[in-house]
Amino acid sequence: MKPFLRTLSLLALVGAMLTSCGGSVEEDPTPAKNEHAVKFVAEADQPFSTPASTPTLNTVSYIFPAQAAVAVVTAAGTLRWEKEFTDVKDISLLTLSAESMSATRITLSIYVDGDFKGQKVNSAPTSGRDQQYRTATLQWSEKLGVMP
């Protein structure tokens, strides 16, 4: 009877070990995204006084990793500019810049896959003889967040 109990105990121990170690590893049901949606937003406040023919946001530029900057000249009186890209493969470093000859403040924002990633507000004039000229640049890094 002893050999039978010893064999039974050994089989139970082996069965318990196999059950605890042999569990399957579940895969993440949501695979890593290869493409991202990136949205850039540039806003300027109403200028102090601007002729109707002068744009509030003169130029908006954006840069994706390993690409040259793309500059967009806005229409006269533009206070808000936004653009969404749905097939961005590399989001390691995104850059958005804007300039204005008349706005008192420029606000830049970046969204990735619908999530707000960062914002920069520039209300200080660029030094020089034209004290109403403003520029703002926002850089967001996938690893570091908003860059100073």
C-alpha positions as CSV (number, residue, x, y, z in Angstrom):
1,M,0.0,0.0,0.0
2,K,2.9,2.3,0.8
3,P,4.3,2.2,-2.8
4,F,0.8,3.0,-4.2
5,L,0.4,6.0,-1.9
6,R,4.0,7.2,-2.7
7,T,3.2,6.9,-6.5
8,L,-0.1,8.7,-6.1
9,S,1.6,11.5,-4.1
10,L,4.3,11.9,-6.6
11,L,1.8,12.0,-9.5
12,A,-0.2,14.7,-7.6
13,L,2.9,16.7,-7.0
14,V,4.0,16.5,-10.7
15,G,0.4,17.4,-11.8
16,A,0.4,20.4,-9.6
17,M,3.7,21.6,-10.9
18,L,2.7,21.2,-14.5
19,T,-0.6,23.0,-13.9
20,S,1.1,26.0,-12.2
21,C,4.0,26.3,-14.7
22,G,2.2,25.4,-17.9
23,G,-0.2,28.4,-18.0
24,S,-0.5,30.1,-21.3
25,V,0.8,33.7,-21.7
26,E,-2.1,35.9,-22.9
27,E,-1.2,38.2,-25.7
28,D,-2.2,41.9,-25.5
29,P,-5.5,42.1,-27.5
30,T,-4.5,45.6,-28.7
31,P,-1.4,45.4,-30.8
32,A,1.1,48.3,-30.8
33,K,0.0,51.1,-33.2
34,N,2.1,51.5,-36.3
35,E,0.3,54.7,-37.4
36,H,-0.8,57.6,-35.2
37,A,-3.2,60.5,-35.7
38,V,-1.5,63.8,-35.0
39,K,-3.3,67.1,-34.7
40,F,-1.6,70.5,-34.6
41,V,-3.5,73.6,-33.5
42,A,-2.2,77.2,-33.6
43,E,-4.4,80.1,-32.2
44,A,-3.8,83.8,-32.0
45,D,-5.9,86.3,-30.1
46,Q,-7.5,89.3,-31.7
47,P,-4.8,91.8,-32.5
48,F,-4.6,95.3,-31.0
49,S,-5.4,96.9,-34.4
50,T,-4.8,95.2,-37.7
51,P,-5.8,96.2,-41.2
52,A,-8.2,93.7,-42.7
53,S,-5.7,92.6,-45.2
54,T,-3.1,91.7,-42.6
55,P,-3.2,88.1,-41.4
56,T,-3.2,87.5,-37.6
57,L,-1.2,84.3,-38.0
58,N,1.2,84.9,-40.8
59,T,2.8,81.5,-41.1
60,V,2.4,78.1,-39.3
61,S,5.2,75.5,-39.7
62,Y,5.3,71.9,-38.6
63,I,8.0,69.2,-38.7
64,F,7.8,65.4,-38.4
65,P,10.9,63.3,-37.6
66,A,13.3,63.0,-40.6
67,Q,11.2,65.4,-42.7
68,A,11.8,69.0,-43.8
69,A,9.6,71.7,-42.3
70,V,6.4,72.5,-44.0
71,A,5.3,76.2,-43.9
72,V,1.7,77.2,-44.4
73,V,0.9,80.8,-45.2
74,T,-2.5,81.6,-43.7
75,A,-5.3,83.7,-45.2
76,A,-5.8,87.3,-44.0
77,G,-7.5,87.5,-40.6
78,T,-6.7,83.9,-39.6
79,L,-7.0,83.5,-35.9
80,R,-7.1,79.7,-35.7
81,W,-5.3,77.1,-37.8
82,E,-5.5,73.3,-37.3
83,K,-4.5,70.3,-39.3
84,E,-4.8,66.6,-38.5
85,F,-2.6,63.8,-40.0
86,T,-3.9,60.2,-39.7
87,D,-1.0,58.2,-40.9
88,V,2.1,59.4,-38.9
89,K,4.5,56.5,-38.4
90,D,7.1,58.3,-36.3
91,I,6.0,60.5,-33.4
92,S,9.4,60.6,-31.6
93,L,9.7,64.4,-32.0
94,L,6.9,66.7,-33.2
95,T,7.4,70.4,-33.8
96,L,4.9,73.2,-34.4
97,S,5.7,76.9,-34.9
98,A,3.7,80.0,-35.7
99,E,4.4,83.7,-36.2
100,S,2.3,86.8,-36.1
101,M,2.9,90.4,-36.9
102,S,-0.2,91.6,-34.9
103,A,-1.4,89.1,-32.3
104,T,-0.8,89.8,-28.6
105,R,-0.6,86.0,-27.8
106,I,0.0,82.8,-29.8
107,T,-1.1,79.4,-28.3
108,L,0.1,76.1,-29.8
109,S,-1.2,72.7,-29.0
110,I,-0.3,69.1,-30.0
111,Y,-2.7,66.1,-29.8
112,V,-1.6,62.4,-30.6
113,D,-4.3,59.8,-31.1
114,G,-6.9,62.2,-29.7
115,D,-4.9,62.8,-26.4
116,F,-3.7,66.3,-25.5
117,K,0.1,66.2,-25.3
118,G,1.2,69.7,-24.7
119,Q,0.7,73.4,-25.1
120,K,2.8,76.5,-25.3
121,V,1.7,80.1,-25.0
122,N,3.8,83.0,-26.1
123,S,2.7,86.5,-25.2
124,A,6.1,88.2,-25.1
125,P,7.1,90.2,-28.1
126,T,10.2,89.3,-30.0
127,S,13.0,91.8,-29.4
128,G,13.6,94.3,-32.1
129,R,12.0,97.4,-33.5
130,D,8.6,95.8,-34.2
131,Q,7.3,95.0,-30.7
132,Q,4.1,93.4,-32.0
133,Y,6.0,90.6,-33.9
134,R,5.6,87.3,-32.0
135,T,6.8,83.7,-32.6
136,A,6.1,80.6,-30.7
137,T,7.5,77.0,-31.0
138,L,6.2,73.9,-29.4
139,Q,8.2,70.7,-29.4
140,W,6.9,67.4,-28.0
141,S,9.0,64.3,-27.6
142,E,7.4,60.9,-27.2
143,K,10.0,60.1,-24.4
144,L,10.3,63.5,-22.7
145,G,7.0,65.3,-23.3
146,V,7.0,69.0,-23.9
147,M,10.5,70.4,-24.6
148,P,11.5,73.7,-23.1
